[in-house]
Amino acid sequence: MIHSLRALIIDAPGSRAVESFASGLERAGFGVECLDPSEIRSLGLDQEQLCLKYRVLVLPGGATYSNTIYPGKSLAVEIEHSLNWNLKSYAERGNLVLGVDTGFLTLLHLKVFGEDYAYLSDGASCSGESWIKVFPSGNRCVWLKGLGTLELPLTRTQDRFQIDPGSYVEAQGRLERLGMACLKEESTQNIMGLCDQTGRILGMLPHPELFLSWTEYPDWGLASSRASAPGLGFSIFENAARYCAQ
């Protein structure tokens, strides 16, 4: 089958749940390729080819490159200096980018949201998985448009988005004013996701790719009649397909 909508997942060493991202995108109607950076280089996929060939680019979570420098940093260096891609320009041409967990941190290292943002985690106490309720804030983000409260898993429960204390007031005001603080935790109002000013780049801490089907929810058996229903995370991939098909 020839797909008019195509997506690329960067499968860097240590990436997690690549198959789940691929499944979500394929179910939403995309043709999907999963390539690691060395394969991308060997194919000679430059910025222009990236823009013309793929409508969606995904940066999964996980310990990419074993997080040898700092979580997400090695992949950011690879994208910017080895592949010579500019993701802000990619989005400005109408394409979409999704970074989850350390993929979100890669986007932060690439400064697609500005200069003043980072999120930190205590790796010694982040194992396991928990579920949190998050909700879209504002209407800028293409990926979240029209969605209500979502319950999604976190795989590293101590991760929290933080702003450089030296520029906190100005940076926080900018995020709210421009509608970039697009995903928040329901119980705390903590920021759990950012979009860029185009609304096409989304970085988020919880994992939509791990809730594509209702049976992935911990207590799904309490509502077994919904066994064949899609999970709440799938709606994010549907939004991407709906936008790209316009």
FENGIFEN-V40075 format. One record per pair of residues at least 6 apart in sequence whose ideal C-beta (glycine too) atoms are under 8 Angstrom apart, sorted by the first residue. I is the first residue (numbers start at 1). J is the second residue. D is the distance in Angstrom with one decimal. If there is no record, write none. Layout:
I_J_D ; I_J_D
This chain:
1_31_7.6 ; 2_31_7.7 ; 3_29_7.5 ; 3_30_6.4 ; 3_31_3.0 ; 5_29_5.8 ; 5_30_4.8 ; 5_31_6.8 ; 5_55_5.6 ; 5_56_7.7 ; 5_241_6.3 ; 5_244_5.2 ; 5_245_6.6 ; 6_30_6.4 ; 6_31_4.8 ; 6_32_7.5 ; 6_33_7.2 ; 6_53_6.2 ; 6_54_5.1 ; 6_55_6.2 ; 6_56_7.7 ; 7_25_4.7 ; 7_30_4.3 ; 7_31_7.2 ; 7_32_5.0 ; 7_33_7.5 ; 7_54_6.1 ; 7_55_6.7 ; 7_56_3.9 ; 7_57_7.4 ; 7_58_6.5 ; 8_32_7.8 ; 8_33_5.4 ; 8_34_7.9 ; 8_35_6.6 ; 8_50_7.4 ; 8_53_7.7 ; 8_54_4.4 ; 8_56_7.2 ; 8_57_5.3 ; 8_58_7.2 ; 9_18_5.8 ; 9_21_5.4 ; 9_22_6.2 ; 9_25_7.7 ; 9_32_6.5 ; 9_33_7.2 ; 9_34_4.6 ; 9_35_7.6 ; 9_58_4.5 ; 9_60_6.6 ; 10_35_6.9 ; 10_36_7.3 ; 10_37_6.8 ; 10_40_7.5 ; 10_57_7.2 ; 10_58_7.0 ; 10_59_5.6 ; 10_60_7.4 ; 10_75_7.1 ; 10_79_7.8 ; 11_18_5.0 ; 11_34_4.5 ; 11_35_6.2 ; 11_36_4.9 ; 11_60_7.5 ; 12_36_5.8 ; 12_37_6.0 ; 12_64_4.5 ; 12_65_6.4 ; 12_74_7.9 ; 12_75_5.2 ; 12_78_7.2 ; 13_36_6.7 ; 13_64_6.8 ; 13_65_5.7 ; 13_66_7.4 ; 14_62_5.1 ; 14_63_4.3 ; 14_64_4.7 ; 14_65_5.9 ; 14_66_5.6 ; 14_67_7.5 ; 15_60_4.5 ; 15_61_7.5 ; 15_62_4.6 ; 15_64_5.7 ; 16_60_5.9 ; 16_61_5.2 ; 16_62_3.1 ; 16_63_7.7 ; 16_101_7.7 ; 16_155_7.5 ; 17_60_5.9 ; 17_61_7.0 ; 17_62_7.3 ; 17_207_6.9 ; 17_209_5.3 ; 17_210_6.3 ; 18_34_5.5 ; 18_60_5.5 ; 20_209_4.0 ; 20_210_6.1 ; 20_212_6.6 ; 21_58_5.3 ; 21_60_5.7 ; 21_209_4.7 ; 22_32_4.7 ; 22_34_6.0 ; 23_209_7.8 ; 23_212_6.1 ; 24_208_7.1 ; 24_209_5.3 ; 24_212_5.1 ; 24_233_7.1 ; 24_234_6.0 ; 24_236_7.9 ; 24_237_4.2 ; 25_32_4.9 ; 25_56_6.9 ; 25_58_7.4 ; 25_237_5.7 ; 25_240_7.6 ; 25_241_8.0 ; 26_32_5.5 ; 27_212_7.0 ; 27_234_6.9 ; 27_237_7.1 ; 28_234_7.4 ; 28_237_4.2 ; 28_238_5.2 ; 28_240_6.6 ; 28_241_4.0 ; 29_241_4.6 ; 29_245_7.4 ; 30_55_7.7 ; 30_56_6.5 ; 30_240_7.8 ; 30_241_6.4 ; 30_244_7.9 ; 33_54_7.8 ; 35_43_7.4 ; 35_45_8.0 ; 37_75_7.6 ; 37_78_4.9 ; 37_79_7.8 ; 37_82_6.6 ; 37_83_6.5 ; 40_83_6.0 ; 41_82_6.6 ; 41_83_6.8 ; 45_53_7.5 ; 45_83_7.5 ; 46_84_6.8 ; 47_84_6.4 ; 47_85_5.5 ; 47_86_6.3 ; 47_89_7.0 ; 47_90_7.3 ; 50_57_7.3 ; 50_85_6.1 ; 50_90_6.3 ; 51_89_7.9 ; 51_90_5.8 ; 51_93_5.1 ; 51_95_6.3 ; 54_95_7.0 ; 55_94_7.9 ; 55_95_5.5 ; 55_96_6.5 ; 55_244_4.4 ; 56_95_6.9 ; 56_96_4.7 ; 56_97_7.5 ; 56_98_7.1 ; 56_240_5.7 ; 56_244_6.8 ; 57_87_7.2 ; 57_90_6.7 ; 57_95_7.0 ; 57_96_7.3 ; 57_97_4.9 ; 57_98_7.5 ; 58_97_7.7 ; 58_98_5.0 ; 58_99_7.7 ; 58_100_7.9 ; 58_103_7.3 ; 59_75_6.9 ; 59_97_7.4 ; 59_98_7.1 ; 59_99_4.0 ; 59_100_7.2 ; 59_103_3.2 ; 59_104_7.8 ; 59_106_5.2 ; 59_107_6.9 ; 60_100_6.2 ; 60_101_7.6 ; 60_103_5.4 ; 60_209_7.6 ; 61_100_4.9 ; 61_101_2.8 ; 61_102_4.9 ; 61_103_5.5 ; 61_104_7.8 ; 61_155_6.8 ; 61_207_6.8 ; 62_101_7.2 ; 62_102_6.2 ; 63_71_7.5 ; 63_102_7.2 ; 64_71_7.8 ; 64_72_6.7 ; 64_74_6.4 ; 64_75_4.8 ; 64_102_5.7 ; 64_103_8.0 ; 64_106_7.4 ; 65_74_3.8 ; 65_75_6.6 ; 67_74_7.6 ; 67_102_7.3 ; 68_74_6.3 ; 69_77_7.8 ; 70_109_8.0 ; 71_102_4.9 ; 71_105_5.2 ; 71_121_7.3 ; 72_102_4.5 ; 72_103_7.1 ; 72_104_7.5 ; 72_105_3.3 ; 72_106_3.9 ; 72_107_8.0 ; 72_108_7.1 ; 72_109_5.6 ; 73_105_7.8 ; 73_106_7.7 ; 73_109_5.3 ; 75_102_7.9 ; 75_103_7.9 ; 75_106_4.7 ; 76_106_4.8 ; 76_107_8.0 ; 76_109_3.6 ; 76_110_5.0 ; 77_109_7.9 ; 79_85_5.2 ; 79_87_7.1 ; 79_106_7.3 ; 79_110_6.6 ; 80_86_7.9 ; 80_110_6.2 ; 87_97_5.5 ; 87_107_7.3 ; 87_110_6.0 ; 87_112_5.6 ; 87_201_6.5 ; 88_112_5.4 ; 88_196_6.8 ; 88_201_7.5 ; 90_97_6.7 ; 91_97_5.8 ; 91_112_7.8 ; 91_196_6.3 ; 91_198_5.0 ; 91_200_4.2 ; 91_201_4.9 ; 92_198_6.1 ; 94_200_7.4 ; 95_200_6.7 ; 96_142_6.4 ; 96_143_7.0 ; 96_200_5.0 ; 96_201_7.5 ; 96_202_7.9 ; 96_240_5.4 ; 96_243_6.8 ; 96_244_6.9 ; 97_107_7.2 ; 97_112_7.7 ; 97_200_6.7 ; 97_201_4.3 ; 97_202_7.1 ; 98_143_6.5 ; 98_201_8.0 ; 98_202_5.4 ; 98_203_7.9 ; 98_204_7.7 ; 98_236_7.8 ; 98_240_7.5 ; 99_105_7.7 ; 99_106_5.7 ; 99_107_4.3 ; 99_201_7.8 ; 99_202_7.3 ; 99_203_4.5 ; 99_204_7.6 ; 100_203_7.7 ; 100_204_5.8 ; 100_205_7.7 ; 100_206_7.8 ; 100_207_5.7 ; 100_208_7.2 ; 100_209_6.9 ; 101_155_6.5 ; 101_156_6.9 ; 101_159_7.3 ; 101_205_6.3 ; 101_207_6.6 ; 103_203_7.2 ; 104_119_7.4 ; 104_193_7.5 ; 104_194_7.8 ; 104_203_3.5 ; 104_204_5.9 ; 104_205_6.3 ; 105_118_7.9 ; 105_119_6.5 ; 105_203_7.8 ; 107_113_6.9 ; 107_201_6.6 ; 107_203_4.3 ; 108_117_5.6 ; 108_118_5.9 ; 108_119_7.0 ; 108_203_6.7 ; 112_196_5.2 ; 112_201_5.4 ; 112_203_7.9 ; 113_180_6.3 ; 113_194_5.0 ; 113_195_8.0 ; 113_196_5.9 ; 113_201_7.9 ; 113_203_7.2 ; 114_171_7.0 ; 114_174_7.0 ; 116_163_6.0 ; 116_164_4.6 ; 116_167_4.5 ; 116_170_7.7 ; 116_171_4.0 ; 117_161_7.3 ; 117_162_7.8 ; 117_163_5.8 ; 117_164_7.1 ; 117_171_6.8 ; 117_194_7.2 ; 118_162_6.0 ; 118_163_7.9 ; 118_164_6.9 ; 119_159_6.0 ; 119_160_6.1 ; 119_161_4.2 ; 119_162_5.5 ; 119_205_7.2 ; 120_159_7.8 ; 120_160_7.1 ; 120_162_5.7 ; 121_156_5.7 ; 121_158_5.3 ; 121_159_4.4 ; 121_160_7.6 ; 122_158_4.8 ; 123_156_7.9 ; 125_158_5.5 ; 126_156_3.8 ; 126_157_6.2 ; 126_158_4.6 ; 126_159_6.7 ; 127_156_7.6 ; 128_155_7.8 ; 128_157_6.4 ; 129_153_5.2 ; 129_154_6.8 ; 129_155_5.3 ; 129_157_7.6 ; 130_153_7.0 ; 130_154_5.3 ; 130_157_4.7 ; 131_151_5.6 ; 131_152_6.8 ; 131_153_5.3 ; 131_154_7.4 ; 131_217_7.9 ; 131_218_6.8 ; 132_151_7.1 ; 132_152_6.7 ; 132_153_8.0 ; 132_154_5.8 ; 132_185_5.7 ; 132_186_7.6 ; 132_187_7.7 ; 132_192_7.4 ; 132_206_6.2 ; 133_149_5.5 ; 133_150_7.2 ; 133_151_5.0 ; 133_185_7.1 ; 133_186_4.0 ; 133_187_6.9 ; 134_149_7.2 ; 134_150_5.5 ; 134_151_7.8 ; 134_152_6.3 ; 134_183_5.4 ; 134_184_6.4 ; 134_185_5.6 ; 134_186_6.4 ; 134_192_5.0 ; 134_193_7.3 ; 134_206_6.0 ; 135_148_6.8 ; 135_149_4.6 ; 135_150_7.1 ; 135_183_7.4 ; 135_184_6.2 ; 135_186_5.6 ; 136_144_4.0 ; 136_145_7.7 ; 136_147_5.4 ; 136_148_7.8 ; 136_182_6.1 ; 136_183_6.1 ; 137_179_7.7 ; 137_181_5.9 ; 137_182_5.7 ; 137_183_6.7 ; 137_184_5.0 ; 138_179_3.7 ; 138_181_7.6 ; 138_182_5.8 ; 139_145_6.3 ; 139_179_7.1 ; 140_178_7.4 ; 140_179_3.8 ; 140_180_6.9 ; 140_182_6.1 ; 140_195_5.8 ; 140_197_7.8 ; 140_199_4.3 ; 141_179_7.8 ; 141_182_4.0 ; 141_183_7.5 ; 141_193_7.8 ; 141_195_4.0 ; 141_199_5.0 ; 141_202_5.7 ; 142_195_7.8 ; 142_199_4.9 ; 142_200_5.3 ; 142_202_7.7 ; 142_239_6.7 ; 142_240_7.3 ; 142_243_5.0 ; 143_195_7.4 ; 143_202_4.4 ; 143_236_5.3 ; 143_239_5.5 ; 143_240_6.1 ; 144_182_5.9 ; 144_183_6.5 ; 144_193_7.8 ; 144_195_7.8 ; 144_202_7.2 ; 144_236_7.0 ; 144_239_6.9 ; 145_239_5.9 ; 145_243_7.8 ; 146_239_7.3 ; 147_235_5.7 ; 147_236_7.4 ; 147_239_7.2 ; 149_186_6.1 ; 150_206_7.8 ; 150_208_7.6 ; 150_232_4.7 ; 150_233_7.2 ; 150_235_7.4 ; 150_236_8.0 ; 151_211_7.7 ; 151_217_7.7 ; 151_232_6.1 ; 152_206_3.7 ; 152_207_6.1 ; 152_208_6.0 ; 152_210_7.5 ; 152_211_5.7 ; 152_232_6.7 ; 152_233_5.8 ; 153_206_6.3 ; 153_207_5.2 ; 153_210_5.0 ; 153_211_6.4 ; 154_205_6.3 ; 154_206_5.3 ; 154_207_7.2 ; 155_207_6.2 ; 155_210_7.7 ; 159_205_5.4 ; 160_190_6.3 ; 160_205_8.0 ; 161_190_6.9 ; 161_191_4.5 ; 161_192_6.8 ; 161_194_7.4 ; 161_205_6.9 ; 163_171_4.9 ; 163_172_5.9 ; 164_171_6.7 ; 174_180_7.4 ; 175_181_4.2 ; 175_191_7.4 ; 175_194_7.1 ; 178_197_5.9 ; 179_195_7.7 ; 179_199_7.8 ; 180_194_5.4 ; 180_195_5.6 ; 180_196_6.9 ; 180_197_6.8 ; 181_191_5.0 ; 181_194_6.4 ; 182_193_5.7 ; 182_194_6.4 ; 182_195_4.5 ; 182_199_7.9 ; 182_202_7.1 ; 183_191_7.2 ; 183_192_4.8 ; 183_193_3.0 ; 183_194_7.6 ; 183_202_7.9 ; 183_204_5.6 ; 184_190_6.5 ; 184_191_5.9 ; 184_192_6.0 ; 184_193_8.0 ; 185_192_5.2 ; 192_204_6.3 ; 192_205_4.9 ; 192_206_6.1 ; 193_202_6.2 ; 193_203_6.2 ; 193_204_3.5 ; 193_205_6.7 ; 193_206_7.8 ; 194_202_7.5 ; 194_203_5.2 ; 194_204_7.9 ; 195_201_6.1 ; 195_202_5.1 ; 195_203_7.8 ; 207_233_7.1 ; 208_232_7.8 ; 208_233_3.2 ; 208_234_7.4 ; 208_236_4.4 ; 208_237_7.1 ; 209_233_6.3 ; 210_216_6.4 ; 210_233_6.6 ; 211_217_6.7 ; 211_231_3.7 ; 211_232_5.6 ; 211_233_3.7 ; 211_234_7.4 ; 212_230_6.7 ; 212_231_5.0 ; 212_233_5.8 ; 212_234_4.8 ; 212_237_7.9 ; 213_229_7.6 ; 213_230_6.4 ; 213_231_5.1 ; 213_234_7.6 ; 214_220_5.3 ; 214_223_7.6 ; 214_226_4.7 ; 214_227_6.2 ; 214_228_7.4 ; 214_229_4.3 ; 214_230_6.9 ; 214_231_5.6 ; 215_227_5.7 ; 216_231_5.5 ; 217_231_6.6 ; 220_226_7.1 ; 220_227_6.9
